[in-house]
Amino acid sequence: MPTEPSPPAPRLASTGTIIYGVSVGEVLGVSTLAGARLIAGKGGLNRIVQRLNVMEVPDILAWVKPHELLLTTGYPLRNTPQSLGRLVADLDERGLAALGIKLGRYVDELPDEMIEQADRLDFPLILLPNDVGFDDILNQVLTDILNRQAAILARAEEAHRALVQVVLAGGGLREVAAEVANLLDVAVAILDGAGHVLATAGPPDDVAVLCEAAVRESTTPGVTWAVASGSSGVAWPGGDGADGGFAAVPVVAGGHHHGRLVAYSPTGTLRDSDVGILERAATVAALVITKQEAVTAVESKYRADFLRDVLIGRGGPRVTERARAFGWDLERPVTVVVAEMDPDGEERSAQDRLLSAWVSAVRRHDPRGAVAGFSHEVVAIVGAGVDVTRLTRDAQTAFGDSAPATFSTGMSRVAHGVDLLPDAYGQALKAARVGRQLHGPGAIAHFDQLGVYRLLSLVNDTAELHAFVAETLGPLASDDDAENVDLRRTLQVLLETNLNVAETARRLHFHYNTLRYRIGKLERMLGRFTEDAHLRLNLTLALHVLRMRGI
């Protein structure tokens, strides 16, 4: 009798469901098969047996089912022994677990082709003892399968009760992970959708190995846990050569993927029933996460409503005390920062990720800072000493890791007192919007750096602005002619250098005489701007308007 193999690791059926039963290796260990001998297909001993069948007709393929152990005396094939050569491939194609056959009465020996094919397909061929009846084998193996399934159900029910009790007692993800680690004697980690660890439990060394695998899976292209839709899988993130067993199950609630629950056993003893318990635990974890998200959403809305009232001057007499209840310090000198989604990126999910990125960044840079999400932007109030540009860059990095959308950021002047926060909010909002007009999506602008653009942004009649540009710049207002665009660039540099011909020629890499020729051409088109200060002002404003996008 062959030695019993170690318990098989959890595996998936082609349908993505866990297969419960006993392995072929375990079947060979029952007493009625003490005299059985494995003659081929040793690599398939971990195949799962869920049912048994007896081959009584030659066309048995129409009657077999996946995960069956098929028993035969060879009687149906006594007149067509050549059919044995193809039988193994046909049974393997239909997902059978193994074939047990008695030799000597109807079939004297198995063809070499059949044995070679079984080894190639890892399909177990078992030589059954002649003194054991099929009914004995059927009774004992089916009893083992039923007992195994009953034990699995009882264990799963016990685990379910323990996990539900964790939730009823108000436990969170940490307590769920601890309960699973205790039930299965494994290391457990619960990951969010981005692969970040939310909670862990189990032996510290094993947890470290599991977290390392999680980091590798989330940061290495092409490396992923083997997770099937609606079920679990097993994999070592990173390839071959790792010891132990890893299992991963998705954490899903309401059709939304919240992450994964992963487990690690250094001995590699994770079984199908263990993975079933992990799936129940993942369902409980999804409930915990959903509850936390609901509570967080209510708290976030309350914070946002309060901060909105403060920023429009309706915070009430106890603003600072209420702010302290949220952990915010609004009594010190502060800067208001507005992060506004750029066009084509204002879907709800992107707005939620934007708020998450800013909450994380503000927490790192200023734990006493306030942050809340409004309908179209995120507003943060941080201490005047905070490096707001660096804060914004950190938020952009966090947001950019999870979404292709972008946002523009505006910063106010320092506000000394709660009463000045509405003005500061208006400054930050203006800086964000004008900054986007000047520099495009993803711009970062400070209110004090806007200059004349602050005034231009106040003109709501864009048609009037267009008319002003066309009247002032004439043919240079259009981008249709490449020569005119080049002349407009020359005019802009001339005005920036205060008509310094030498400096303009250096910046544009022109010969001095070439620039003189261009100035003459510009004055014939626009007027004597080198002598008329008012005309130069009009030209400068027209060029500024052209720089503002969306006008």
C-alpha positions in Angstrom: 0.0 0.0 0.0 1.5 3.4 -0.9 2.2 5.9 1.9 -0.5 8.4 2.5 0.4 11.8 1.0 0.2 15.0 3.0 -3.2 16.7 2.9 -3.7 18.5 -0.4 -3.6 22.2 -0.7 -6.9 23.9 -1.5 -7.6 24.0 -5.2 -10.2 25.2 -7.6 -12.6 23.4 -9.9 -12.9 24.8 -13.4 -16.1 26.5 -12.3 -14.2 28.4 -9.6 -15.8 26.5 -6.7 -14.0 24.6 -3.9 -14.1 20.8 -4.2 -14.9 18.9 -1.0 -14.2 15.2 -0.7 -11.2 12.9 -0.1 -8.1 12.6 -2.2 -7.2 9.6 -4.2 -4.3 9.1 -1.9 -6.6 9.0 1.1 -8.9 6.5 -0.7 -6.0 4.1 -1.1 -5.6 4.2 2.7 -8.9 2.6 3.5 -8.8 -0.9 4.8 -10.7 -2.5 1.9 -8.0 -1.3 -0.5 -5.1 -2.5 1.7 -4.0 -4.8 -1.2 -4.5 -2.2 -3.9 -1.5 -1.0 -6.0 -1.0 2.2 -7.9 0.4 1.3 -11.3 0.4 4.7 -13.0 -0.5 8.4 -12.5 1.3 9.0 -9.2 1.2 12.8 -9.8 -2.6 12.7 -9.5 -2.9 11.4 -5.9 -4.3 14.8 -4.8 -7.3 14.5 -7.2 -10.5 14.8 -5.2 -13.0 11.9 -5.0 -16.6 13.0 -4.4 -18.5 9.9 -5.7 -18.0 6.4 -7.0 -19.3 4.6 -10.1 -19.1 1.1 -11.6 -18.4 0.6 -15.3 -21.0 -1.9 -16.6 -21.3 -0.8 -20.2 -18.7 0.0 -22.9 -20.2 3.4 -23.6 -19.6 4.5 -20.0 -18.5 8.0 -21.0 -22.1 9.1 -21.2 -22.7 8.2 -17.6 -19.7 9.4 -15.7 -19.4 12.7 -13.7 -16.4 14.8 -12.6 -14.5 13.7 -9.4 -15.7 10.1 -9.7 -13.6 7.0 -8.8 -14.6 4.6 -11.6 -14.4 0.8 -10.7 -14.4 -1.9 -13.4 -13.5 -5.6 -13.9 -12.9 -4.9 -17.6 -15.9 -7.0 -18.5 -17.5 -4.3 -20.8 -14.2 -4.1 -22.7 -13.4 -7.8 -22.9 -14.2 -8.0 -26.6 -12.6 -4.7 -27.5 -9.3 -4.4 -25.5 -8.0 -1.9 -27.9 -10.5 0.6 -26.4 -8.4 0.7 -23.2 -5.7 2.8 -24.9 -8.1 5.7 -25.3 -10.1 5.2 -22.1 -7.7 7.1 -19.8 -7.7 10.3 -22.0 -11.5 10.2 -22.3 -12.0 9.9 -18.5 -9.4 12.6 -17.7 -11.1 14.9 -20.2 -14.3 14.5 -18.2 -12.7 15.3 -14.9 -12.7 11.9 -13.3 -10.5 11.3 -10.2 -9.1 7.8 -10.9 -9.8 4.4 -12.4 -9.7 1.2 -10.4 -9.6 -2.1 -12.3 -9.4 -5.8 -11.6 -7.2 -7.9 -13.8 -7.2 -11.6 -14.6 -10.8 -12.5 -15.1 -11.8 -10.5 -18.2 -8.6 -8.5 -19.0 -5.3 -10.0 -18.4 -3.1 -6.9 -18.6 -3.2 -3.2 -19.4 -1.7 -1.9 -22.6 1.6 0.0 -22.3 -0.1 2.9 -24.1 -2.7 3.1 -21.4 -0.1 3.2 -18.6 2.1 5.8 -20.4 -0.9 8.0 -21.0 -2.0 7.8 -17.3 1.5 8.9 -16.2 1.5 11.7 -18.8 -1.9 13.0 -17.6 -1.3 12.3 -13.9 -4.4 10.2 -14.0 -4.2 7.5 -11.2 -4.6 3.9 -12.4 -5.3 1.6 -9.4 -5.0 -2.3 -9.6 -7.7 -3.5 -7.3 -7.4 -6.7 -5.2 -9.4 -9.6 -6.6 -10.7 -10.7 -3.2 -12.5 -7.4 -2.4 -16.0 -6.7 -3.7 -17.1 -3.5 -5.3 -19.8 -3.1 -2.7 -17.3 -3.1 0.1 -15.2 -0.4 -1.6 -18.3 1.6 -2.3 -19.6 1.4 1.2 -16.3 2.3 2.9 -15.2 5.1 0.6 -18.7 6.7 0.5 -18.9 6.5 4.3 -15.5 8.3 4.5 -16.7 11.0 2.1 -19.9 11.6 4.0 -18.1 11.6 7.3 -15.6 14.1 5.9 -18.3 16.3 4.6 -20.2 16.2 7.9 -17.1 17.1 9.8 -16.4 20.0 7.4 -19.9 21.3 7.8 -19.7 21.0 11.6 -16.4 22.8 11.7 -17.6 25.5 9.3 -20.7 26.0 11.4 -18.6 26.4 14.5 -16.3 28.9 12.8 -19.4 30.8 11.5 -20.8 31.1 15.0 -17.4 32.3 16.4 -17.1 34.9 13.6 -20.6 36.2 14.0 -20.0 36.5 17.7 -17.0 38.7 16.9 -19.3 41.1 15.0 -22.1 41.0 17.6 -19.5 41.9 20.2 -18.5 45.0 18.2 -15.2 43.6 17.0 -13.4 45.0 14.0 -11.1 43.6 11.3 -8.3 43.0 13.9 -10.7 40.8 15.9 -11.9 38.9 12.8 -8.3 38.2 11.7 -7.4 37.0 15.3 -10.4 34.6 15.3 -9.4 33.1 11.9 -5.8 32.8 13.0 -6.9 31.0 16.1 -9.4 28.7 14.3 -7.0 27.6 11.6 -3.6 28.1 13.4 -2.3 30.2 10.6 -1.1 33.8 9.9 -3.8 36.0 8.6 -3.9 39.4 6.9 -6.8 41.5 5.6 -5.8 43.7 2.7 -7.7 46.6 1.0 -8.2 46.9 -2.7 -4.8 48.5 -3.2 -3.0 45.7 -1.4 -2.4 47.7 1.8 -2.6 45.7 5.1 -5.6 46.6 7.2 -5.2 44.0 10.0 -3.0 41.0 10.8 -3.0 38.1 13.3 -0.9 35.0 14.1 2.7 34.2 14.9 4.8 37.3 14.2 7.4 35.6 12.0 4.6 34.1 9.8 2.8 37.4 9.7 6.0 39.0 8.4 6.3 36.4 5.6 2.6 37.0 4.7 3.0 40.8 4.6 6.1 40.5 2.5 4.2 38.4 0.0 1.3 40.9 0.1 3.7 43.8 -0.7 5.3 41.8 -3.5 1.9 41.0 -5.0 0.8 44.6 -4.9 4.0 46.2 -6.3 5.4 43.6 -8.8 3.9 43.7 -12.3 2.5 40.3 -13.3 2.5 38.9 -9.8 -0.8 38.2 -8.3 -2.6 35.9 -5.8 -4.5 33.2 -7.7 -8.0 34.3 -6.8 -10.9 33.0 -8.9 -14.2 34.8 -9.3 -16.5 34.0 -6.4 -14.0 31.7 -4.7 -10.5 31.3 -3.5 -7.2 30.3 -4.9 -3.7 29.5 -3.7 -0.5 30.9 -4.9 2.9 32.2 -3.8 3.2 35.7 -5.1 6.5 35.9 -6.9 6.8 32.4 -8.4 8.3 29.1 -7.4 10.7 28.4 -4.5 8.6 29.4 -1.5 7.7 27.1 1.3 4.3 26.7 2.9 0.8 27.3 1.7 -0.9 30.6 0.9 -4.6 31.1 0.4 -6.4 34.2 -0.7 -10.2 34.9 -0.8 -11.9 38.1 -2.0 -13.7 40.4 0.4 -16.9 41.4 -1.5 -20.0 43.1 -0.3 -22.8 44.5 -2.5 -20.9 43.8 -5.6 -18.0 46.0 -4.5 -14.6 44.5 -4.1 -13.1 45.7 -0.8 -9.9 43.7 -0.9 -8.7 40.2 0.2 -8.3 38.0 3.2 -5.1 36.0 2.9 -3.7 33.2 5.1 -0.3 31.5 5.3 0.7 28.2 6.9 4.5 27.5 6.9 3.8 23.8 6.9 1.6 24.0 3.8 -1.3 22.3 5.6 -4.1 24.5 4.3 -7.1 22.3 3.3 -10.2 22.8 1.3 -12.2 23.1 4.5 -9.8 25.8 5.7 -10.4 27.8 2.6 -14.2 27.4 3.1 -13.7 29.0 6.6 -11.6 31.8 5.0 -14.5 32.5 2.7 -16.9 32.8 5.6 -14.5 35.0 7.4 -14.2 37.2 4.2 -18.0 37.6 4.3 -17.8 38.7 7.9 -14.9 41.1 7.1 -17.0 42.6 4.3 -19.8 43.3 6.8 -17.3 44.9 9.2 -15.9 47.1 6.4 -19.3 48.0 5.1 -20.4 49.1 8.6 -17.2 51.1 9.1 -17.7 52.8 5.7 -21.3 53.7 6.7 -20.1 55.2 10.0 -17.3 57.0 8.3 -19.6 58.4 5.7 -21.9 59.9 8.3 -19.0 61.4 10.3 -17.5 62.7 7.1 -20.8 64.4 6.1 -21.1 66.0 9.5 -17.5 67.3 9.4 -18.1 68.6 5.8 -21.3 70.4 6.8 -19.7 72.0 9.8 -16.6 73.1 7.8 -18.8 74.5 5.0 -20.7 76.6 7.6 -17.4 77.9 8.9 -16.2 78.8 5.4 -19.3 80.8 4.5 -19.3 82.6 7.9 -22.2 80.6 9.6 -20.2 78.6 12.0 -21.9 80.0 15.1 -20.5 81.3 18.4 -18.7 78.1 19.5 -16.7 77.4 16.3 -13.4 76.7 17.9 -14.8 74.4 20.6 -16.7 72.4 18.0 -13.6 72.2 15.8 -11.6 70.9 18.7 -14.1 68.0 19.0 -12.9 67.0 15.5 -9.3 67.4 16.5 -9.0 70.6 14.4 -7.2 73.8 15.6 -8.7 76.8 13.9 -7.5 79.4 16.4 -3.9 79.6 15.1 -2.8 81.3 11.8 -3.8 79.0 9.0 -3.8 78.6 5.2 -6.9 77.4 3.3 -6.2 74.9 0.5 -8.7 74.0 -2.1 -8.2 70.9 -4.3 -10.7 70.9 -7.2 -11.2 68.0 -9.7 -10.1 68.9 -13.2 -12.7 68.4 -16.0 -13.4 64.8 -17.1 -12.4 63.6 -13.6 -15.4 64.5 -11.5 -17.1 61.1 -11.2 -18.1 60.1 -7.6 -15.4 57.5 -7.2 -12.6 59.9 -8.1 -14.0 62.5 -5.7 -13.9 59.9 -2.9 -10.3 58.9 -3.7 -9.4 62.6 -3.8 -10.7 63.1 -0.3 -9.0 59.9 1.0 -5.6 61.2 -0.5 -6.0 64.6 1.2 -7.0 63.1 4.5 -3.9 60.9 4.5 -1.6 63.8 3.5 -3.0 66.3 6.0 -2.7 63.7 8.8 1.0 63.3 8.0 1.8 67.0 7.7 -0.6 68.6 10.2 -2.5 66.3 12.6 -4.5 69.3 13.9 -5.5 70.4 10.4 -9.0 70.2 9.1 -10.0 68.5 5.9 -13.4 67.7 4.4 -14.9 66.9 1.0 -17.5 69.1 -0.7 -19.4 68.3 -3.8 -16.7 69.4 -6.3 -13.6 70.0 -4.2 -11.7 69.0 -1.1 -10.9 71.8 1.4 -8.1 71.7 3.9 -7.2 74.2 6.6 -3.6 73.7 7.8 -1.2 75.6 10.0 0.6 78.6 8.5 4.0 76.8 9.0 3.1 73.8 6.9 4.8 73.5 3.5 1.6 73.5 1.5 3.4 72.8 -1.8 4.9 69.6 -0.4 1.6 68.7 1.2 -0.1 69.0 -2.2 2.6 66.9 -3.9 2.1 64.1 -1.4 -1.7 64.2 -2.0 -1.1 64.2 -5.8 1.1 61.1 -5.4 -1.4 59.2 -3.3 -4.2 60.2 -5.6 -2.2 59.4 -8.8 -1.6 55.8 -7.6 -5.3 55.0 -7.7 -6.8 57.1 -10.5 -5.9 58.6 -13.9 -7.8 61.8 -13.1 -6.1 65.0 -11.9 -6.9 67.9 -9.7 -5.8 71.5 -9.4 -4.9 73.2 -6.1 -5.2 76.7 -4.9 -3.7 78.2 -1.7 -4.9 81.3 0.2 -3.1 84.0 2.1 -2.5 83.3 5.9 -5.7 83.8 7.9 -5.4 85.1 11.4 -8.7 84.1 13.0 -11.8 82.1 12.3 -13.6 85.3 11.0 -11.2 85.5 8.1 -11.6 81.9 6.9 -14.4 82.8 4.4 -12.2 85.3 2.6 -9.3 82.8 2.7 -11.6 80.1 1.2 -12.6 82.4 -1.6 -8.9 83.2 -2.3 -8.0 79.5 -2.5 -10.9 78.7 -4.7 -9.9 81.5 -7.1 -6.3 80.4 -7.1 -7.3 76.8 -8.0 -9.5 77.9 -10.9 -7.2 80.6 -12.3 -4.2 78.4 -11.9 -5.9 75.7 -14.0 -6.6 78.3 -16.7 -3.0 79.4 -16.8 -1.2 76.1 -16.4 -3.7 73.4 -17.3 -4.9 70.4 -15.2 -2.9 69.6 -12.1 -1.8 73.2 -11.5 -0.7 74.4 -8.1 -1.3 78.2 -7.5 -1.1 80.6 -4.7 -3.5 83.5 -4.5 -0.7 86.1 -4.2 0.9 84.8 -7.4 -2.1 85.4 -9.6 -1.4 89.1 -10.2 -3.5 90.7 -12.9 -5.2 87.3 -13.7 -7.3 87.8 -10.5 -8.9 90.8 -12.2 -9.3 89.2 -15.6 -11.0 86.2 -14.0 -13.7 88.5 -12.7 -14.8 89.3 -16.2 -17.8 87.0 -16.8 -18.5 88.2 -20.3 -16.0 86.0 -22.3 -17.3 87.4 -25.6 -16.1 90.8 -24.5 -12.7 89.4 -23.7 -12.5 87.7 -27.1 -13.4 91.0 -28.8 -10.8 92.9 -26.8 -8.1 90.4 -27.8 -9.1 90.5 -31.5 -9.3 94.3 -31.6 -5.9 94.7 -29.8 -3.8 92.0 -31.4 -5.5 91.9 -34.9 -4.1 89.0 -36.9 -1.8 87.9 -34.1 -4.8 86.8 -32.0 -5.2 83.7 -34.1 -3.1 80.5 -34.1 -4.0 79.7 -37.8 -0.8 81.3 -39.2 2.6 80.0 -38.0 4.3 83.3 -38.8 1.8 85.3 -36.8 2.3 83.0 -33.8 6.0 83.5 -34.1 5.5 87.3 -34.2 3.3 87.1 -31.2 6.0 85.3 -29.3 8.4 88.1 -30.2 6.0 90.8 -29.0 5.5 89.0 -25.7 9.2 88.8 -25.0 9.7 92.4 -26.0 7.0 93.5 -23.5 8.4 91.2 -20.8 11.9 92.8 -21.2 10.4 96.3 -21.2 11.4 96.8 -24.9 15.1 95.8 -24.2 16.1 94.9 -27.7 19.4 93.3 -26.8 17.9 91.1 -24.1 15.0 90.1 -26.3 17.4 89.1 -29.1 19.4 87.0 -26.7 16.3 85.2 -25.4 14.9 84.5 -28.8 18.3 83.7 -30.3 17.9 86.4 -33.1 20.4 88.7 -34.7 20.0 92.3 -33.5 19.0 93.4 -37.1 16.5 90.6 -37.4 14.8 91.7 -34.3 14.7 95.3 -35.5 13.0 94.2 -38.7 10.4 92.3 -36.7 9.7 95.2 -34.4 9.0 97.3 -37.5 6.7 94.7 -38.9 4.8 94.5 -35.5 4.4 98.3 -35.4 2.9 98.3 -38.9 0.4 95.7 -37.7 -0.4 96.9 -34.2 0.6 100.6 -34.0 3.6 102.5 -32.5 3.6 100.5 -29.2 7.3 101.3 -28.6 6.2 104.9 -28.1 2.7 104.5 -26.6 2.6 103.2 -23.0 -1.2 102.7 -23.1 -1.0 100.6 -26.2 1.7 98.5 -24.5 -0.7 98.0 -21.6 -3.5 96.9 -23.9 -1.2 94.5 -25.7 0.1 93.0 -22.4 -3.5 92.5 -21.2 -4.5 90.9 -24.4 -1.6 88.4 -24.2 -2.6 87.6 -20.6 -6.1 86.9 -21.7 -4.8 84.5 -24.4 -2.9 82.6 -21.7 -6.0 82.0 -19.7 -7.5 78.6 -20.9 -11.2 78.3 -21.2 -11.7 82.0 -22.1 
